[in-house]
Amino acid sequence: MSLATFVLRYLPPSPARVLEIGCGPVGDLTYAIAAAGYEIVAVDPVAHAGPLFRPIPFEDFTEPGPFDAVVASLSMHHITDLTRTADHIVDLLVPGGRFIVEEWDRERLLDEATARWYFHQRHAAAATGLLAGDAPLTPRFEDWRRSWLADHGDLHGYAAMRAQLMAPFRERFFTWRPYLYRYDLHESLEPLERALIEEGAIQATGFRWVGELDPPS
Ligand SMILES: C[S@@+](CC[C@H](N)C(=O)[O-])C[C@H]1O[C@@H](n2cnc3c(N)ncnc32)[C@H](O)[C@@H]1O
């Protein structure tokens, strides 16, 4: 299921007010949510200009709530303070409001088989001209892993997000899923990554989660 389909499935019915955190420079998901009839505001320091977008970090977002839902795709692992972010989201949501998250767990990429599979897929992608992004591609696995760890030590993993970001919400949905195909690789690898996860050959590094604020009692 595509990211947009997942998000639209768990949003409350439109019309409703949605905040997206970390929409990226393109805003694909923002436009998909707007096209489905929602009023949406998307914040990201690299957001482009336009009425839907605010080119600021979420920490500087001061527009009044409430919002019926908050959506974040692959931005929460970058956020500096997860607990303050959770508090800010709780303050902005209506009672019963949803927090819809697409994320991945850096700790699972430390699994040997998963890391080796990803490393070799990047080399295969480079050989076929399908490598995305500008991350360095070293010839030796050990060198790549050392430099990846040095460059990505500050990212939050699943355990931290679960404990600090997701804790105030009642869980409505959770699943592990493929992610690495999206990590500077190619959409066409998703079925292979999924099959290897199902066979237990590599770890599922991606997850989707939906939390809900308790309505007033
Ligand atoms: C990996 S990209 C994901 C972009 C897009 N949501 C996607 O799914 O492809 C992470 C995004 O989070 C944004 N981001 C990082 N820290 C942020 C913050 N404090 N507030 C808002 N956005 C942030 C980055 O600028 C970047 O565009």
The ligand as an SDF file (V2000), in Angstrom:
LIG
                    3D

 27 29  0  0  0  0  0  0  0  0999 V2000
   13.9400   11.8390    4.9010 C   0  0  0  0  0  0  0  0  0  0  0  0
   13.1610   13.3660    4.5990 S   0  0  0  0  0  0  0  0  0  0  0  0
   11.4540   12.8580    4.3470 C   0  0  0  0  0  0  0  0  0  0  0  0
   10.7260   13.7440    3.3900 C   0  0  0  0  0  0  0  0  0  0  0  0
    9.3070   13.2810    3.0310 C   0  0  0  0  0  0  0  0  0  0  0  0
    8.4000   13.4140    4.1530 N   0  0  0  0  0  0  0  0  0  0  0  0
    9.3180   11.8480    2.5360 C   0  0  0  0  0  0  0  0  0  0  0  0
    8.6500   10.9860    3.1350 O   0  0  0  0  0  0  0  0  0  0  0  0
    9.9710   11.5940    1.5110 O   0  0  0  0  0  0  0  0  0  0  0  0
   13.1000   14.0810    6.2140 C   0  0  0  0  0  0  0  0  0  0  0  0
   12.5400   15.4800    6.2140 C   0  0  0  0  0  0  0  0  0  0  0  0
   12.3420   15.8910    7.5660 O   0  0  0  0  0  0  0  0  0  0  0  0
   12.6340   17.2600    7.6300 C   0  0  0  0  0  0  0  0  0  0  0  0
   12.8790   17.6630    9.0080 N   0  0  0  0  0  0  0  0  0  0  0  0
   13.9540   17.3580    9.7760 C   0  0  0  0  0  0  0  0  0  0  0  0
   13.8540   17.9650   10.9720 N   0  0  0  0  0  0  0  0  0  0  0  0
   12.6930   18.6810   10.9560 C   0  0  0  0  0  0  0  0  0  0  0  0
   12.0330   19.5400   11.8880 C   0  0  0  0  0  0  0  0  0  0  0  0
   12.5760   19.7870   13.0800 N   0  0  0  0  0  0  0  0  0  0  0  0
   10.8450   20.0910   11.5430 N   0  0  0  0  0  0  0  0  0  0  0  0
   10.3060   19.8280   10.3270 C   0  0  0  0  0  0  0  0  0  0  0  0
   10.8770   19.0310    9.4100 N   0  0  0  0  0  0  0  0  0  0  0  0
   12.0590   18.4720    9.7090 C   0  0  0  0  0  0  0  0  0  0  0  0
   13.8540   17.4090    6.7250 C   0  0  0  0  0  0  0  0  0  0  0  0
   14.0720   18.7510    6.3140 O   0  0  0  0  0  0  0  0  0  0  0  0
   13.4900   16.4770    5.5750 C   0  0  0  0  0  0  0  0  0  0  0  0
   12.8330   17.1720    4.5260 O   0  0  0  0  0  0  0  0  0  0  0  0
  1  2  1  0
  2  3  1  0
  2 10  1  0
  3  4  1  0
  4  5  1  0
  5  6  1  0
  5  7  1  0
  7  8  2  0
  7  9  1  0
 10 11  1  0
 11 12  1  0
 11 26  1  0
 12 13  1  0
 13 14  1  0
 13 24  1  0
 14 15  1  0
 14 23  1  0
 15 16  2  0
 16 17  1  0
 17 18  1  0
 17 23  2  0
 18 19  1  0
 18 20  2  0
 20 21  1  0
 21 22  2  0
 22 23  1  0
 24 25  1  0
 24 26  1  0
 26 27  1  0
M  CHG  2   2   1   9  -1
M  END
$$$$
